[in-house]
């Protein structure tokens, strides 16, 4: 059965998304269109490029993720220089190694630019800090004087995954000047709205994958110090827009994968943790699919059913 998919961000917690995708494959679901933010954008790109769930697992598990962290070399090797570099460069790591890895894996499937994929089949979310707005890639590139079809997917993917202060922002020149772009999760970490038409309808069934419990199952935050305040501010900022969109109706189309106890930036994650995350994704998806198809049969959707 052909469906569309939207995948949330969550850094290294995204291994759970791979397990969820494998379970959907196992049950015979195939994606016509995919979209995502940050970690979800990585899965979306690999699916659009033609990777199977098993292939994605193999390349993610086999890769030494720490090699994707590329700090700038400093003349004076003292800890202070790292923080000085963070001040001027706005990130601990360049992000070039990550983009190169994306390029290598996508090129293995013959995918380089958005023109190499069917029109509209892949959408990624990033945040334009210079102009204070959300970007949907490749659609919004025309507003920057850039031909969408010729834009490198690896670069767009890096833009969507650019965790603020962790990786240096992506800069590109537009007619209006230089634009600074960071992780799409700053403005929309779970863009379930992205395939809705002007009337809020969808062409085909859609499944979302969110790396958290349902909102009504999550407790409040404990805020006793400045660090906890910053974490709460950032979490509220990146989730508020999406939570406003998600209603009880939309929740029925979302696989909630509770992985809050895992770190989003643990690049030295052990294989056992990766396996555990993927297994959580598989199990949650299997539970979800026990009831999900009946919502389609009951006519809850108003699709044009273009497959």
MIDOSE-1310 file (N, C-alpha, C; in nm, 2 decimals, decimal comma, always signed):
residues 307
xxxx	+0,08/-0,12/+0,00/+0,00/+0,00/+0,00/+0,09/+0,12/+0,00; +0,06/+0,22/-0,09/+0,13/+0,34/-0,10/+0,08/+0,45/+0,01; +0,17/+0,51/+0,08/+0,14/+0,61/+0,18/+0,24/+0,72/+0,17; +0,21/+0,83/+0,24/+0,31/+0,94/+0,26/+0,36/+0,93/+0,40
xxxx	+0,48/+0,99/+0,43/+0,54/+0,98/+0,56/+0,60/+1,11/+0,60; +0,59/+1,14/+0,73/+0,65/+1,26/+0,79/+0,73/+1,21/+0,92; +0,85/+1,25/+0,93/+0,94/+1,20/+1,03/+1,00/+1,32/+1,12; +0,99/+1,30/+1,25/+1,03/+1,41/+1,34/+1,18/+1,41/+1,36
xxxx	+1,23/+1,52/+1,41/+1,37/+1,53/+1,45/+1,40/+1,47/+1,58; +1,53/+1,45/+1,61/+1,56/+1,39/+1,74/+1,71/+1,35/+1,76; +1,79/+1,40/+1,66/+1,93/+1,36/+1,67/+1,95/+1,21/+1,66; +2,04/+1,16/+1,75/+2,08/+1,02/+1,74/+1,96/+0,93/+1,79
xxxx	+1,86/+0,99/+1,85/+1,74/+0,91/+1,88/+1,68/+0,86/+1,75; +1,72/+0,91/+1,64/+1,66/+0,88/+1,51/+1,68/+0,73/+1,47; +1,77/+0,66/+1,54/+1,78/+0,51/+1,52/+1,64/+0,45/+1,53; +1,56/+0,50/+1,62/+1,43/+0,44/+1,64/+1,34/+0,46/+1,52
xxxx	+1,36/+0,56/+1,44/+1,29/+0,58/+1,32/+1,32/+0,47/+1,22; +1,45/+0,43/+1,22/+1,49/+0,32/+1,12/+1,41/+0,19/+1,16; +1,40/+0,16/+1,29/+1,33/+0,04/+1,32/+1,18/+0,05/+1,28; +1,12/+0,17/+1,30/+0,98/+0,19/+1,26/+0,96/+0,17/+1,11
xxxx	+1,06/+0,22/+1,03/+1,05/+0,21/+0,89/+1,06/+0,06/+0,85; +1,15/-0,01/+0,92/+1,16/-0,15/+0,88/+1,03/-0,23/+0,91; +0,96/-0,19/+1,02/+0,84/-0,26/+1,05/+0,73/-0,23/+0,94; +0,72/-0,11/+0,90/+0,63/-0,07/+0,79/+0,66/-0,14/+0,66
xxxx	+0,79/-0,15/+0,63/+0,83/-0,23/+0,51/+0,78/-0,38/+0,52; +0,80/-0,43/+0,64/+0,76/-0,57/+0,66/+0,62/-0,59/+0,64; +0,53/-0,49/+0,68/+0,39/-0,51/+0,66/+0,34/-0,46/+0,52; +0,43/-0,43/+0,43/+0,39/-0,41/+0,29/+0,36/-0,26/+0,26
xxxx	+0,40/-0,17/+0,35/+0,38/-0,03/+0,32/+0,50/+0,03/+0,24; +0,47/+0,12/+0,15/+0,57/+0,18/+0,07/+0,54/+0,33/+0,06; +0,64/+0,42/+0,07/+0,62/+0,56/+0,07/+0,63/+0,62/-0,07; +0,52/+0,70/-0,10/+0,52/+0,78/-0,22/+0,59/+0,91/-0,21
xxxx	+0,56/+0,98/-0,09/+0,63/+1,10/-0,06/+0,67/+1,10/+0,08; +0,78/+1,16/+0,11/+0,84/+1,17/+0,25/+0,89/+1,31/+0,28; +0,88/+1,34/+0,41/+0,93/+1,47/+0,46/+0,98/+1,45/+0,60; +1,07/+1,54/+0,64/+1,12/+1,53/+0,77/+1,20/+1,65/+0,81
xxxx	+1,23/+1,65/+0,94/+1,32/+1,75/+1,00/+1,44/+1,68/+1,07; +1,56/+1,73/+1,05/+1,68/+1,69/+1,13/+1,69/+1,53/+1,11; +1,69/+1,46/+1,22/+1,70/+1,31/+1,21/+1,60/+1,25/+1,11; +1,48/+1,31/+1,12/+1,37/+1,26/+1,03/+1,40/+1,29/+0,89
xxxx	+1,47/+1,40/+0,86/+1,51/+1,44/+0,73/+1,61/+1,34/+0,67; +1,70/+1,29/+0,75/+1,79/+1,18/+0,71/+1,72/+1,06/+0,66; +1,62/+1,01/+0,74/+1,55/+0,89/+0,70/+1,47/+0,92/+0,57; +1,41/+1,04/+0,57/+1,33/+1,08/+0,45/+1,42/+1,07/+0,32
xxxx	+1,54/+1,13/+0,33/+1,63/+1,13/+0,21/+1,67/+0,99/+0,17; +1,70/+0,91/+0,27/+1,75/+0,77/+0,24/+1,63/+0,69/+0,18; +1,51/+0,71/+0,23/+1,40/+0,64/+0,17/+1,37/+0,69/+0,02; +1,38/+0,82/+0,00/+1,36/+0,88/-0,13/+1,46/+0,83/-0,23
xxxx	+1,58/+0,81/-0,18/+1,69/+0,76/-0,26/+1,68/+0,61/-0,30; +1,59/+0,54/-0,23/+1,57/+0,40/-0,26/+1,64/+0,30/-0,17; +1,68/+0,34/-0,05/+1,74/+0,25/+0,05/+1,63/+0,17/+0,12; +1,65/+0,05/+0,14/+1,57/-0,03/+0,23/+1,60/-0,01/+0,37
xxxx	+1,51/-0,05/+0,46/+1,53/-0,04/+0,60/+1,65/-0,11/+0,65; +1,68/-0,23/+0,59/+1,80/-0,31/+0,63/+1,92/-0,24/+0,59; +1,92/-0,18/+0,47/+2,04/-0,11/+0,42/+2,07/+0,02/+0,51; +1,96/+0,09/+0,55/+1,99/+0,20/+0,63/+2,04/+0,16/+0,77
xxxx	+1,99/+0,05/+0,82/+2,04/+0,00/+0,95/+2,19/-0,03/+0,94; +2,23/-0,10/+0,83/+2,37/-0,14/+0,81/+2,46/-0,03/+0,80; +2,43/+0,07/+0,72/+2,52/+0,19/+0,71/+2,52/+0,28/+0,83; +2,41/+0,28/+0,90/+2,41/+0,37/+1,02/+2,49/+0,30/+1,14
xxxx	+2,47/+0,17/+1,15/+2,54/+0,09/+1,26/+2,69/+0,08/+1,23; +2,72/+0,06/+1,10/+2,86/+0,04/+1,07/+2,95/+0,16/+1,07; +2,88/+0,28/+1,05/+2,95/+0,40/+1,05/+3,00/+0,45/+1,19; +3,13/+0,49/+1,20/+3,18/+0,55/+1,32/+3,13/+0,69/+1,33
xxxx	+3,03/+0,71/+1,40/+2,96/+0,84/+1,40/+3,05/+0,96/+1,45; +3,15/+0,92/+1,53/+3,24/+1,03/+1,59/+3,33/+1,09/+1,48; +3,35/+1,01/+1,37/+3,42/+1,07/+1,26/+3,35/+1,18/+1,18; +3,22/+1,19/+1,21/+3,14/+1,29/+1,15/+3,15/+1,43/+1,22
xxxx	+3,22/+1,43/+1,33/+3,24/+1,55/+1,41/+3,37/+1,61/+1,37; +3,37/+1,72/+1,31/+3,50/+1,78/+1,26/+3,52/+1,92/+1,31; +3,58/+1,93/+1,43/+3,62/+2,06/+1,49/+3,72/+2,13/+1,40; +3,72/+2,26/+1,40/+3,82/+2,33/+1,33/+3,95/+2,32/+1,41
xxxx	+4,06/+2,31/+1,33/+4,19/+2,31/+1,39/+4,24/+2,45/+1,43; +4,29/+2,46/+1,55/+4,34/+2,59/+1,60/+4,49/+2,59/+1,61; +4,55/+2,71/+1,60/+4,69/+2,72/+1,61/+4,74/+2,69/+1,75; +4,66/+2,74/+1,85/+4,69/+2,72/+1,99/+4,60/+2,62/+2,05
xxxx	+4,65/+2,50/+2,07/+4,56/+2,39/+2,12/+4,53/+2,39/+2,26; +4,45/+2,49/+2,30/+4,41/+2,50/+2,44/+4,26/+2,50/+2,45; +4,19/+2,45/+2,55/+4,05/+2,45/+2,56/+3,98/+2,58/+2,53; +4,04/+2,69/+2,57/+3,98/+2,82/+2,56/+3,96/+2,85/+2,41
xxxx	+4,04/+2,80/+2,32/+4,03/+2,83/+2,18/+3,91/+2,77/+2,12; +3,87/+2,65/+2,18/+3,75/+2,59/+2,13/+3,63/+2,68/+2,15; +3,62/+2,74/+2,27/+3,50/+2,82/+2,30/+3,51/+2,96/+2,22; +3,63/+3,00/+2,20/+3,65/+3,12/+2,12/+3,60/+3,10/+1,97
xxxx	+3,64/+2,98/+1,92/+3,59/+2,94/+1,79/+3,44/+2,93/+1,78; +3,38/+2,88/+1,89/+3,24/+2,86/+1,90/+3,17/+3,00/+1,89; +3,23/+3,10/+1,95/+3,18/+3,24/+1,95/+3,18/+3,29/+1,81; +3,29/+3,28/+1,74/+3,30/+3,34/+1,61/+3,24/+3,25/+1,50
xxxx	+3,25/+3,12/+1,51/+3,20/+3,03/+1,40/+3,06/+2,98/+1,43; +3,01/+3,00/+1,56/+2,88/+2,97/+1,60/+2,85/+2,82/+1,60; +2,95/+2,74/+1,61/+2,93/+2,60/+1,62/+3,06/+2,53/+1,66; +3,05/+2,42/+1,74/+3,17/+2,34/+1,78/+3,23/+2,26/+1,67
xxxx	+3,14/+2,22/+1,57/+3,19/+2,14/+1,46/+3,15/+2,20/+1,33; +3,23/+2,18/+1,22/+3,21/+2,24/+1,10/+3,08/+2,19/+1,03; +3,06/+2,06/+1,03/+2,94/+2,00/+0,96/+2,98/+1,95/+0,82; +3,10/+1,98/+0,78/+3,14/+1,94/+0,64/+3,15/+1,79/+0,63
xxxx	+3,20/+1,72/+0,73/+3,22/+1,58/+0,73/+3,08/+1,51/+0,72; +2,98/+1,57/+0,79/+2,85/+1,52/+0,79/+2,79/+1,53/+0,65; +2,81/+1,65/+0,59/+2,75/+1,67/+0,46/+2,82/+1,58/+0,36; +2,95/+1,56/+0,37/+3,02/+1,47/+0,28/+2,97/+1,33/+0,29
xxxx	+2,94/+1,28/+0,41/+2,88/+1,15/+0,43/+2,75/+1,14/+0,37; +2,66/+1,24/+0,38/+2,53/+1,24/+0,31/+2,55/+1,23/+0,16; +2,64/+1,30/+0,11/+2,67/+1,30/-0,04/+2,71/+1,16/-0,08; +2,80/+1,10/-0,01/+2,85/+0,97/-0,04/+2,74/+0,87/-0,05
xxxx	+2,66/+0,87/+0,06/+2,55/+0,76/+0,06/+2,44/+0,79/-0,04; +2,41/+0,91/-0,07/+2,31/+0,94/-0,17/+2,36/+0,91/-0,31; +2,49/+0,95/-0,33/+2,54/+0,92/-0,46/+2,56/+0,77/-0,49; +2,57/+0,69/-0,39/+2,57/+0,55/-0,41/+2,44/+0,50/-0,48
xxxx	+2,33/+0,57/-0,47/+2,21/+0,54/-0,53/+2,18/+0,63/-0,65; +2,28/+0,71/-0,69/+2,27/+0,79/-0,81/+2,18/+0,91/-0,79; +2,18/+0,96/-0,66/+2,09/+1,08/-0,62/+2,19/+1,19/-0,58; +2,18/+1,30/-0,65/+2,27/+1,42/-0,61/+2,18/+1,54/-0,58
xxxx	+2,10/+1,58/-0,68/+2,02/+1,70/-0,67/+1,87/+1,66/-0,66; +1,78/+1,76/-0,62/+1,64/+1,73/-0,61/+1,58/+1,69/-0,75; +1,64/+1,73/-0,86/+1,59/+1,69/-0,99/+1,61/+1,54/-1,01; +1,69/+1,47/-0,93/+1,71/+1,33/-0,95/+1,60/+1,25/-0,89
xxxx	+1,50/+1,32/-0,82/+1,39/+1,25/-0,76/+1,26/+1,30/-0,83; +1,15/+1,22/-0,82/+1,02/+1,26/-0,87/+0,98/+1,39/-0,80; +0,92/+1,49/-0,88/+0,88/+1,61/-0,82/+0,79/+1,60/-0,70; +0,82/+1,67/-0,59/+0,74/+1,67/-0,47/+0,75/+1,54/-0,38
xxxx	+0,84/+1,45/-0,42/+0,85/+1,33/-0,34/+0,93/+1,34/-0,21; +1,01/+1,45/-0,20/+1,10/+1,47/-0,08/+1,09/+1,62/-0,04; +1,06/+1,64/+0,09/+1,06/+1,78/+0,15/+1,13/+1,78/+0,28; +1,22/+1,87/+0,30/+1,30/+1,89/+0,42/+1,27/+2,03/+0,48
xxxx	+1,28/+2,03/+0,61/+1,25/+2,16/+0,68/+1,38/+2,21/+0,74; +1,40/+2,34/+0,73/+1,52/+2,41/+0,79/+1,47/+2,54/+0,84; +1,56/+2,61/+0,91/+1,52/+2,74/+0,97/+1,62/+2,85/+0,92; +1,56/+2,95/+0,86/+1,63/+3,07/+0,82/+1,63/+3,17/+0,93
xxxx	+1,75/+3,18/+1,00/+1,76/+3,27/+1,11/+1,78/+3,42/+1,07; +1,84/+3,44/+0,95/+1,86/+3,57/+0,90/+1,73/+3,65/+0,88; +1,63/+3,57/+0,82/+1,50/+3,64/+0,79/+1,39/+3,59/+0,88; +1,43/+3,51/+0,98/+1,33/+3,47/+1,08/+1,21/+3,39/+1,02
xxxx	+1,24/+3,29/+0,94/+1,13/+3,21/+0,88/+1,17/+3,07/+0,86; +1,07/+2,98/+0,85/+1,08/+2,84/+0,82/+1,10/+2,82/+0,67; +1,19/+2,73/+0,63/+1,21/+2,70/+0,49/+1,17/+2,55/+0,46; +1,09/+2,53/+0,36/+1,06/+2,40/+0,31/+1,15/+2,38/+0,19
xxxx	+1,24/+2,28/+0,19/+1,33/+2,25/+0,08/+1,28/+2,13/+0,00; +1,28/+2,14/-0,13/+1,34/+2,25/-0,22/+1,24/+2,36/-0,25; +1,11/+2,35/-0,21/+1,01/+2,44/-0,26/+1,05/+2,59/-0,25; +1,10/+2,63/-0,13/+1,12/+2,77/-0,10/+1,25/+2,83/-0,15
xxxx	+1,33/+2,75/-0,22/+1,46/+2,79/-0,27/+1,44/+2,90/-0,38; +1,32/+2,90/-0,45/+1,30/+3,00/-0,55/+1,30/+3,14/-0,49; +1,26/+3,15/-0,37/+1,25/+3,28/-0,30/+1,39/+3,34/-0,27; +1,49/+3,25/-0,29/+1,63/+3,29/-0,27/+1,71/+3,30/-0,40
xxxx	+1,64/+3,30/-0,51/+1,70/+3,30/-0,64/+1,78/+3,18/-0,68; +1,74/+3,06/-0,62/+1,81/+2,94/-0,64/+1,72/+2,84/-0,72; +1,77/+2,77/-0,82/+1,69/+2,67/-0,89/+1,67/+2,55/-0,80; +1,55/+2,52/-0,76/+1,53/+2,41/-0,67/+1,58/+2,27/-0,71
xxxx	+1,56/+2,24/-0,84/+1,60/+2,11/-0,89/+1,75/+2,09/-0,89; +1,83/+2,19/-0,90/+1,97/+2,18/-0,91/+2,04/+2,19/-0,77; +1,96/+2,20/-0,67/+2,02/+2,22/-0,53/+2,06/+2,08/-0,48; +2,19/+2,07/-0,42/+2,23/+1,94/-0,37/+2,15/+1,90/-0,25
xxxx	+2,10/+1,77/-0,26/+2,02/+1,72/-0,15/+2,11/+1,71/-0,02; +2,24/+1,67/-0,04/+2,33/+1,66/+0,08/+2,34/+1,79/+0,15; +2,34/+1,90/+0,08/+2,35/+2,04/+0,14/+2,22/+2,07/+0,21; +2,11/+2,04/+0,15/+1,98/+2,06/+0,21/+1,96/+1,98/+0,34
xxxx	+2,01/+1,86/+0,33/+2,00/+1,77/+0,45/+2,08/+1,82/+0,56; +2,20/+1,87/+0,53/+2,29/+1,93/+0,64/+2,22/+2,05/+0,70; +2,15/+2,13/+0,61/+2,08/+2,25/+0,67/+1,97/+2,21/+0,76; +1,90/+2,10/+0,73/+1,79/+2,05/+0,82/+1,84/+1,99/+0,95
xxxx	+1,97/+1,94/+0,95/+2,03/+1,87/+1,06/+2,12/+1,96/+1,14; +2,13/+2,09/+1,11/+2,23/+2,17/+1,17/+2,19/+2,22/+1,32; +2,22/+2,13/+1,41/+2,19/+2,16/+1,55/+2,26/+2,29/+1,59; +2,18/+2,39/+1,64/+2,24/+2,51/+1,68/+2,35/+2,50/+1,78
xxxx	+2,46/+2,57/+1,76/+2,58/+2,57/+1,85/+2,66/+2,44/+1,84; +2,60/+2,33/+1,80/+2,67/+2,20/+1,79/+2,75/+2,20/+1,65; +2,67/+2,23/+1,54/+2,73/+2,24/+1,41/+2,73/+2,39/+1,37; +2,83/+2,43/+1,29/+2,83/+2,57/+1,24/+2,71/+2,58/+1,14
xxxx	+2,64/+2,70/+1,14/+2,53/+2,72/+1,05/+2,57/+2,71/+0,91; +2,48/+2,68/+0,82/+2,50/+2,68/+0,68/+2,48/+2,82/+0,63; +2,57/+2,87/+0,55/+2,55/+3,01/+0,49/+2,54/+2,99/+0,34; +2,45/+3,06/+0,28/+2,44/+3,07/+0,14/+2,40/+3,21/+0,10
xxxx	+2,44/+3,24/-0,02/+2,41/+3,38/-0,07/+2,28/+3,38/-0,15; +2,20/+3,48/-0,12/+2,08/+3,50/-0,20/+2,08/+3,65/-0,24; +1,99/+3,68/-0,34/+1,99/+3,82/-0,38/+1,98/+3,93/-0,27; +1,92/+3,89/-0,16/+1,90/+3,98/-0,05/+2,02/+3,98/+0,04
xxxx	+2,12/+3,89/+0,02/+2,24/+3,89/+0,10/+2,26/+3,75/+0,15; +2,36/+3,74/+0,24/+2,39/+3,61/+0,30/+2,28/+3,57/+0,40; +2,25/+3,44/+0,39/+2,15/+3,38/+0,48/+2,21/+3,27/+0,57; +2,17/+3,28/+0,69/+2,22/+3,18/+0,79/+2,11/+3,08/+0,82
xxxx	+2,14/+2,95/+0,80/+2,04/+2,85/+0,82/+2,08/+2,74/+0,92; +1,99/+2,70/+1,01/+2,01/+2,60/+1,11/+1,90/+2,50/+1,10; +1,91/+2,40/+1,20/+1,82/+2,29/+1,21/+1,68/+2,33/+1,20; +1,60/+2,26/+1,12/+1,46/+2,28/+1,10/+1,38/+2,27/+1,23
xxxx	+1,43/+2,19/+1,33/+1,36/+2,17/+1,45/+1,34/+2,30/+1,53; +1,42/+2,40/+1,51/+1,40/+2,53/+1,58/+1,26/+2,58/+1,55; +1,20/+2,56/+1,44/+1,07/+2,61/+1,40/+0,96/+2,51/+1,38; +1,00/+2,39/+1,33/+0,90/+2,28/+1,32/+0,97/+2,15/+1,32
xxxx	+0,97/+2,08/+1,43/+1,04/+1,96/+1,45/+0,96/+1,84/+1,40; +0,83/+1,86/+1,37/+0,75/+1,75/+1,33/+0,64/+1,80/+1,23; +0,68/+1,83/+1,10/+0,59/+1,90/+1,01/+0,48/+1,81/+0,95; +0,39/+1,77/+1,04/+0,28/+1,68/+0,99/+0,19/+1,76/+0,89
xxxx	+0,19/+1,89/+0,89/+0,11/+1,97/+0,80/+0,16/+1,97/+0,66; +0,28/+1,92/+0,63/+0,35/+1,96/+0,51/+0,29/+1,91/+0,38; +0,21/+1,80/+0,39/+0,14/+1,75/+0,27/+0,00/+1,78/+0,26; -0,05/+1,87/+0,35/-0,19/+1,91/+0,34/-0,21/+2,01/+0,22
xxxx	-0,32/+2,00/+0,15/-0,34/+2,10/+0,05/-0,41/+2,22/+0,11; -0,45/+2,32/+0,03/-0,51/+2,44/+0,08/-0,63/+2,42/+0,16; -0,70/+2,31/+0,14/-0,82/+2,28/+0,22/-0,79/+2,19/+0,34; -0,67/+2,16/+0,36/-0,63/+2,07/+0,47/-0,65/+1,93/+0,44
xxxx	-0,67/+1,89/+0,31/-0,69/+1,75/+0,28/-0,56/+1,69/+0,22; -0,56/+1,56/+0,22/-0,44/+1,48/+0,17/-0,47/+1,39/+0,06; -0,37/+1,37/-0,02/-0,39/+1,29/-0,14/-0,40/+1,14/-0,11; -0,34/+1,09/+0,00/-0,33/+0,95/+0,03/-0,31/+0,94/+0,18
xxxx	-0,33/+0,82/+0,24/-0,30/+0,80/+0,38/-0,16/+0,85/+0,42; -0,14/+0,90/+0,54/-0,01/+0,95/+0,58/+0,01/+0,90/+0,72; +0,14/+0,86/+0,75/+0,18/+0,82/+0,88/+0,29/+0,91/+0,92; +0,28/+0,96/+1,05/+0,39/+1,04/+1,11/+0,46/+0,95/+1,21
xxxx	+0,59/+0,98/+1,23/+0,67/+0,92/+1,34/+0,73/+1,03/+1,42; +0,69/+1,02/+1,55/+0,74/+1,13/+1,65/+0,81/+1,06/+1,76; +0,93/+1,12/+1,79/+1,02/+1,06/+1,89/+0,99/+1,11/+2,03; +0,87/+1,07/+2,08/+0,83/+1,11/+2,21/+0,70/+1,04/+2,25
xxxx	+0,66/+1,05/+2,37/+0,52/+1,01/+2,41/+0,42/+1,10/+2,35; +0,30/+1,06/+2,36/+0,19/+1,15/+2,33/+0,19/+1,27/+2,43; +0,14/+1,38/+2,39/+0,14/+1,50/+2,47/+0,07/+1,48/+2,61; -0,04/+1,41/+2,61/-0,12/+1,39/+2,73/-0,05/+1,29/+2,82
xxxx	+0,05/+1,22/+2,78/+0,12/+1,12/+2,86/+0,25/+1,18/+2,91; +0,28/+1,30/+2,88/+0,41/+1,37/+2,92/+0,38/+1,46/+3,04; +0,46/+1,45/+3,14/+0,45/+1,53/+3,26/+0,51/+1,67/+3,24; +0,50/+1,76/+3,33/+0,56/+1,89/+3,32/+0,71/+1,88/+3,35
xxxx	+0,78/+1,99/+3,31/+0,92/+2,00/+3,33/+0,96/+2,05/+3,47; +1,07/+2,00/+3,52/+1,12/+2,06/+3,65/+1,22/+2,17/+3,61; +1,20/+2,29/+3,65/+1,29/+2,40/+3,62/+1,34/+2,47/+3,75; +1,47/+2,43/+3,78/+1,52/+2,49/+3,90/+1,65/+2,57/+3,88
xxxx	+1,70/+2,57/+3,76/+1,83/+2,64/+3,73/+1,83/+2,69/+3,59; +1,93/+2,77/+3,56/+1,94/+2,83/+3,42/+1,95/+2,73/+3,31; +2,02/+2,62/+3,33/+2,03/+2,52/+3,23/+1,90/+2,45/+3,20; +1,83/+2,42/+3,31/+1,69/+2,36/+3,29/+1,60/+2,46/+3,22
xxxx	+1,62/+2,59/+3,25/+1,53/+2,69/+3,19/+1,56/+2,70/+3,04; +1,69/+2,69/+3,00/+1,73/+2,70/+2,86/+1,67/+2,58/+2,79; +1,68/+2,46/+2,85/+1,63/+2,33/+2,78/+1,48/+2,35/+2,76; +1,41/+2,40/+2,86/+1,27/+2,41/+2,85/+1,23/+2,51/+2,75
xxxx	+1,31/+2,62/+2,74/+1,28/+2,73/+2,64/+1,30/+2,67/+2,50; +1,41/+2,60/+2,48/+1,43/+2,54/+2,34/+1,33/+2,43/+2,30; +1,30/+2,35/+2,40/+1,20/+2,24/+2,37/+1,06/+2,30/+2,34; +1,02/+2,40/+2,42/+0,89/+2,47/+2,39/+0,89/+2,54/+2,26
xxxx	+1,00/+2,60/+2,23/+1,01/+2,68/+2,10/+1,00/+2,58/+1,98; +1,07/+2,47/+1,98/+1,06/+2,38/+1,87/+0,94/+2,29/+1,86; +0,86/+2,28/+1,97/+0,75/+2,19/+1,96/+0,61/+2,26/+1,96; +0,61/+2,39/+2,01/+0,48/+2,46/+2,02/+0,40/+2,47/+1,89
xxxx	+0,47/+2,50/+1,78/+0,40/+2,51/+1,65/+0,34/+2,38/+1,61; +0,41/+2,27/+1,62/+0,37/+2,14/+1,58/+0,25/+2,09/+1,67; +0,27/+2,11/+1,80/+0,17/+2,06/+1,90/+0,03/+2,13/+1,87; +0,04/+2,26/+1,83/-0,09/+2,33/+1,80/-0,16/+2,26/+1,68
xxxx	-0,08/+2,21/+1,59/-0,14/+2,15/+1,47/-0,20/+2,01/+1,50; -0,13/+1,94/+1,58/-0,17/+1,80/+1,61/-0,29/+1,80/+1,70; -0,40/+1,73/+1,66/-0,52/+1,72/+1,73/-0,54/+1,57/+1,76; -0,65/+1,54/+1,83/-0,69/+1,40/+1,85/-0,70/+1,33/+1,72
xxxx	-0,76/+1,40/+1,61/-0,77/+1,33/+1,48/-0,64/+1,30/+1,42; -0,54/+1,39/+1,43/-0,41/+1,37/+1,37/-0,33/+1,27/+1,45; -0,35/+1,26/+1,58/-0,28/+1,17/+1,67/-0,30/+1,02/+1,62; -0,41/+0,99/+1,56/-0,44/+0,86/+1,52/-0,35/+0,81/+1,40
xxxx	-0,29/+0,91/+1,34/-0,20/+0,88/+1,23/-0,05/+0,89/+1,27; -0,02/+0,90/+1,40/+0,11/+0,92/+1,44/+0,16/+0,80/+1,53; +0,28/+0,75/+1,49/+0,35/+0,65/+1,57/+0,43/+0,73/+1,68; +0,39/+0,72/+1,80/+0,47/+0,79/+1,91/+0,57/+0,69/+1,96
xxxx	+0,70/+0,73/+1,96/+0,81/+0,64/+1,99/+0,88/+0,71/+2,11; +0,85/+0,66/+2,24/+0,91/+0,72/+2,36/+1,06/+0,69/+2,38; +1,14/+0,79/+2,34/+1,29/+0,76/+2,36/+1,35/+0,88/+2,43; +1,28/+0,95/+2,52/+1,33/+1,07/+2,59/+1,45/+1,04/+2,67
xxxx	+1,47/+0,91/+2,72/+1,58/+0,88/+2,80/+1,71/+0,87/+2,73; +1,71/+0,88/+2,60/+1,83/+0,87/+2,51/+1,88/+1,01/+2,48; +2,01/+1,02/+2,45/+2,07/+1,15/+2,41/+2,06/+1,17/+2,26; +2,03/+1,30/+2,22/+2,02/+1,33/+2,08/+2,16/+1,35/+2,02
xxxx	+2,26/+1,38/+2,10/+2,39/+1,41/+2,05/+2,50/+1,32/+2,10; +2,47/+1,20/+2,13/+2,57/+1,10/+2,18/+2,63/+1,03/+2,06; +2,73/+1,09/+2,00/+2,79/+1,03/+1,88/+2,88/+0,91/+1,91; +2,90/+0,88/+2,04/+2,98/+0,76/+2,07/+2,88/+0,66/+2,12
xxxx	+2,76/+0,66/+2,08/+2,66/+0,56/+2,12/+2,70/+0,42/+2,09; +2,69/+0,33/+2,19/+2,72/+0,19/+2,17/+2,62/+0,12/+2,08; +2,67/+0,01/+2,02/+2,58/-0,07/+1,93/+2,46/-0,12/+2,00; +2,47/-0,15/+2,13/+2,36/-0,20/+2,21/+2,25/-0,10/+2,22
xxxx	+2,29/+0,03/+2,23/+2,19/+0,14/+2,24/+2,12/+0,16/+2,11; +2,20/+0,15/+2,00/+2,14/+0,17/+1,87/+2,04/+0,06/+1,84; +2,07/-0,07/+1,88/+1,98/-0,18/+1,86/+1,85/-0,16/+1,95; +1,87/-0,11/+2,07/+1,76/-0,09/+2,16/+1,66/+0,02/+2,10
xxxx	+1,72/+0,12/+2,05/+1,64/+0,23/+1,99/+1,56/+0,17/+1,87; +1,62/+0,10/+1,78/+1,55/+0,04/+1,66/+1,45/-0,06/+1,71; +1,47/-0,13/+1,81/+1,37/-0,23/+1,86/+1,25/-0,15/+1,92; +1,27/-0,04/+1,99/+1,16/+0,04/+2,04/+1,08/+0,08/+1,92
xxxx	+1,14/+0,13/+1,81/+1,07/+0,18/+1,69/+0,99/+0,06/+1,63; +1,05/-0,06/+1,62/+0,98/-0,17/+1,56/+0,85/-0,20/+1,64; +0,87/-0,21/+1,77/+0,76/-0,25/+1,86/+0,65/-0,15/+1,86; +0,68/-0,02/+1,87/+0,58/+0,08/+1,87/+0,50/+0,08/+1,74
xxxx	+0,57/+0,06/+1,63/+0,51/+0,05/+1,50/+0,42/-0,07/+1,48; +0,46/-0,18/+1,53/+0,38/-0,30/+1,53/+0,25/-0,28/+1,61; +0,26/-0,22/+1,73/+0,14/-0,19/+1,81/+0,05/-0,09/+1,73; +0,10/+0,01/+1,67/+0,03/+0,11/+1,60/-0,05/+0,05/+1,48
xxxx	+0,01/-0,04/+1,41/-0,05/-0,10/+1,29/-0,16/-0,20/+1,32; -0,17/-0,24/+1,44/-0,28/-0,33/+1,48/-0,42/-0,26/+1,47; -0,42/-0,13/+1,47/-0,55/-0,06/+1,46/-0,55/+0,05/+1,35; -0,44/+0,09/+1,30/-0,43/+0,20/+1,21/-0,52/+0,18/+1,08
xxxx	-0,51/+0,06/+1,01/-0,58/+0,05/+0,88/-0,73/+0,07/+0,89; -0,79/+0,04/+1,01/-0,94/+0,05/+1,01/-0,99/+0,19/+1,00; -0,90/+0,29/+1,03/-0,94/+0,43/+1,02/-0,96/+0,47/+0,88; -0,88/+0,40/+0,79/-0,90/+0,43/+0,64/-1,03/+0,36/+0,59
xxxx	-1,05/+0,24/+0,64/-1,17/+0,17/+0,59/-1,30/+0,24/+0,64; -1,30/+0,30/+0,75/-1,42/+0,37/+0,80/-1,44/+0,51/+0,73; -1,36/+0,54/+0,63/-1,38/+0,66/+0,56/-1,35/+0,79/+0,63; -1,26/+0,79/+0,73/-1,23/+0,91/+0,80/-1,15/+1,01/+0,71
xxxx	-1,08/+0,95/+0,61/-1,00/+1,04/+0,52/-1,09/+1,09/+0,41; -1,04/+1,21/+0,36/-1,10/+1,26/+0,24/-0,99/+1,28/+0,14; -0,95/+1,17/+0,07/-0,84/+1,17/-0,02/-0,89/+1,17/-0,17; -0,80/+1,22/-0,25/-0,83/+1,21/-0,40/-0,77/+1,07/-0,44
xxx	-0,70/+1,01/-0,35/-0,64/+0,87/-0,37/-0,56/+0,86/-0,50; -0,47/+0,96/-0,52/-0,37/+0,96/-0,63/-0,25/+0,88/-0,59; -0,22/+0,77/-0,64/-0,11/+0,68/-0,61/-0,01/+0,67/-0,72
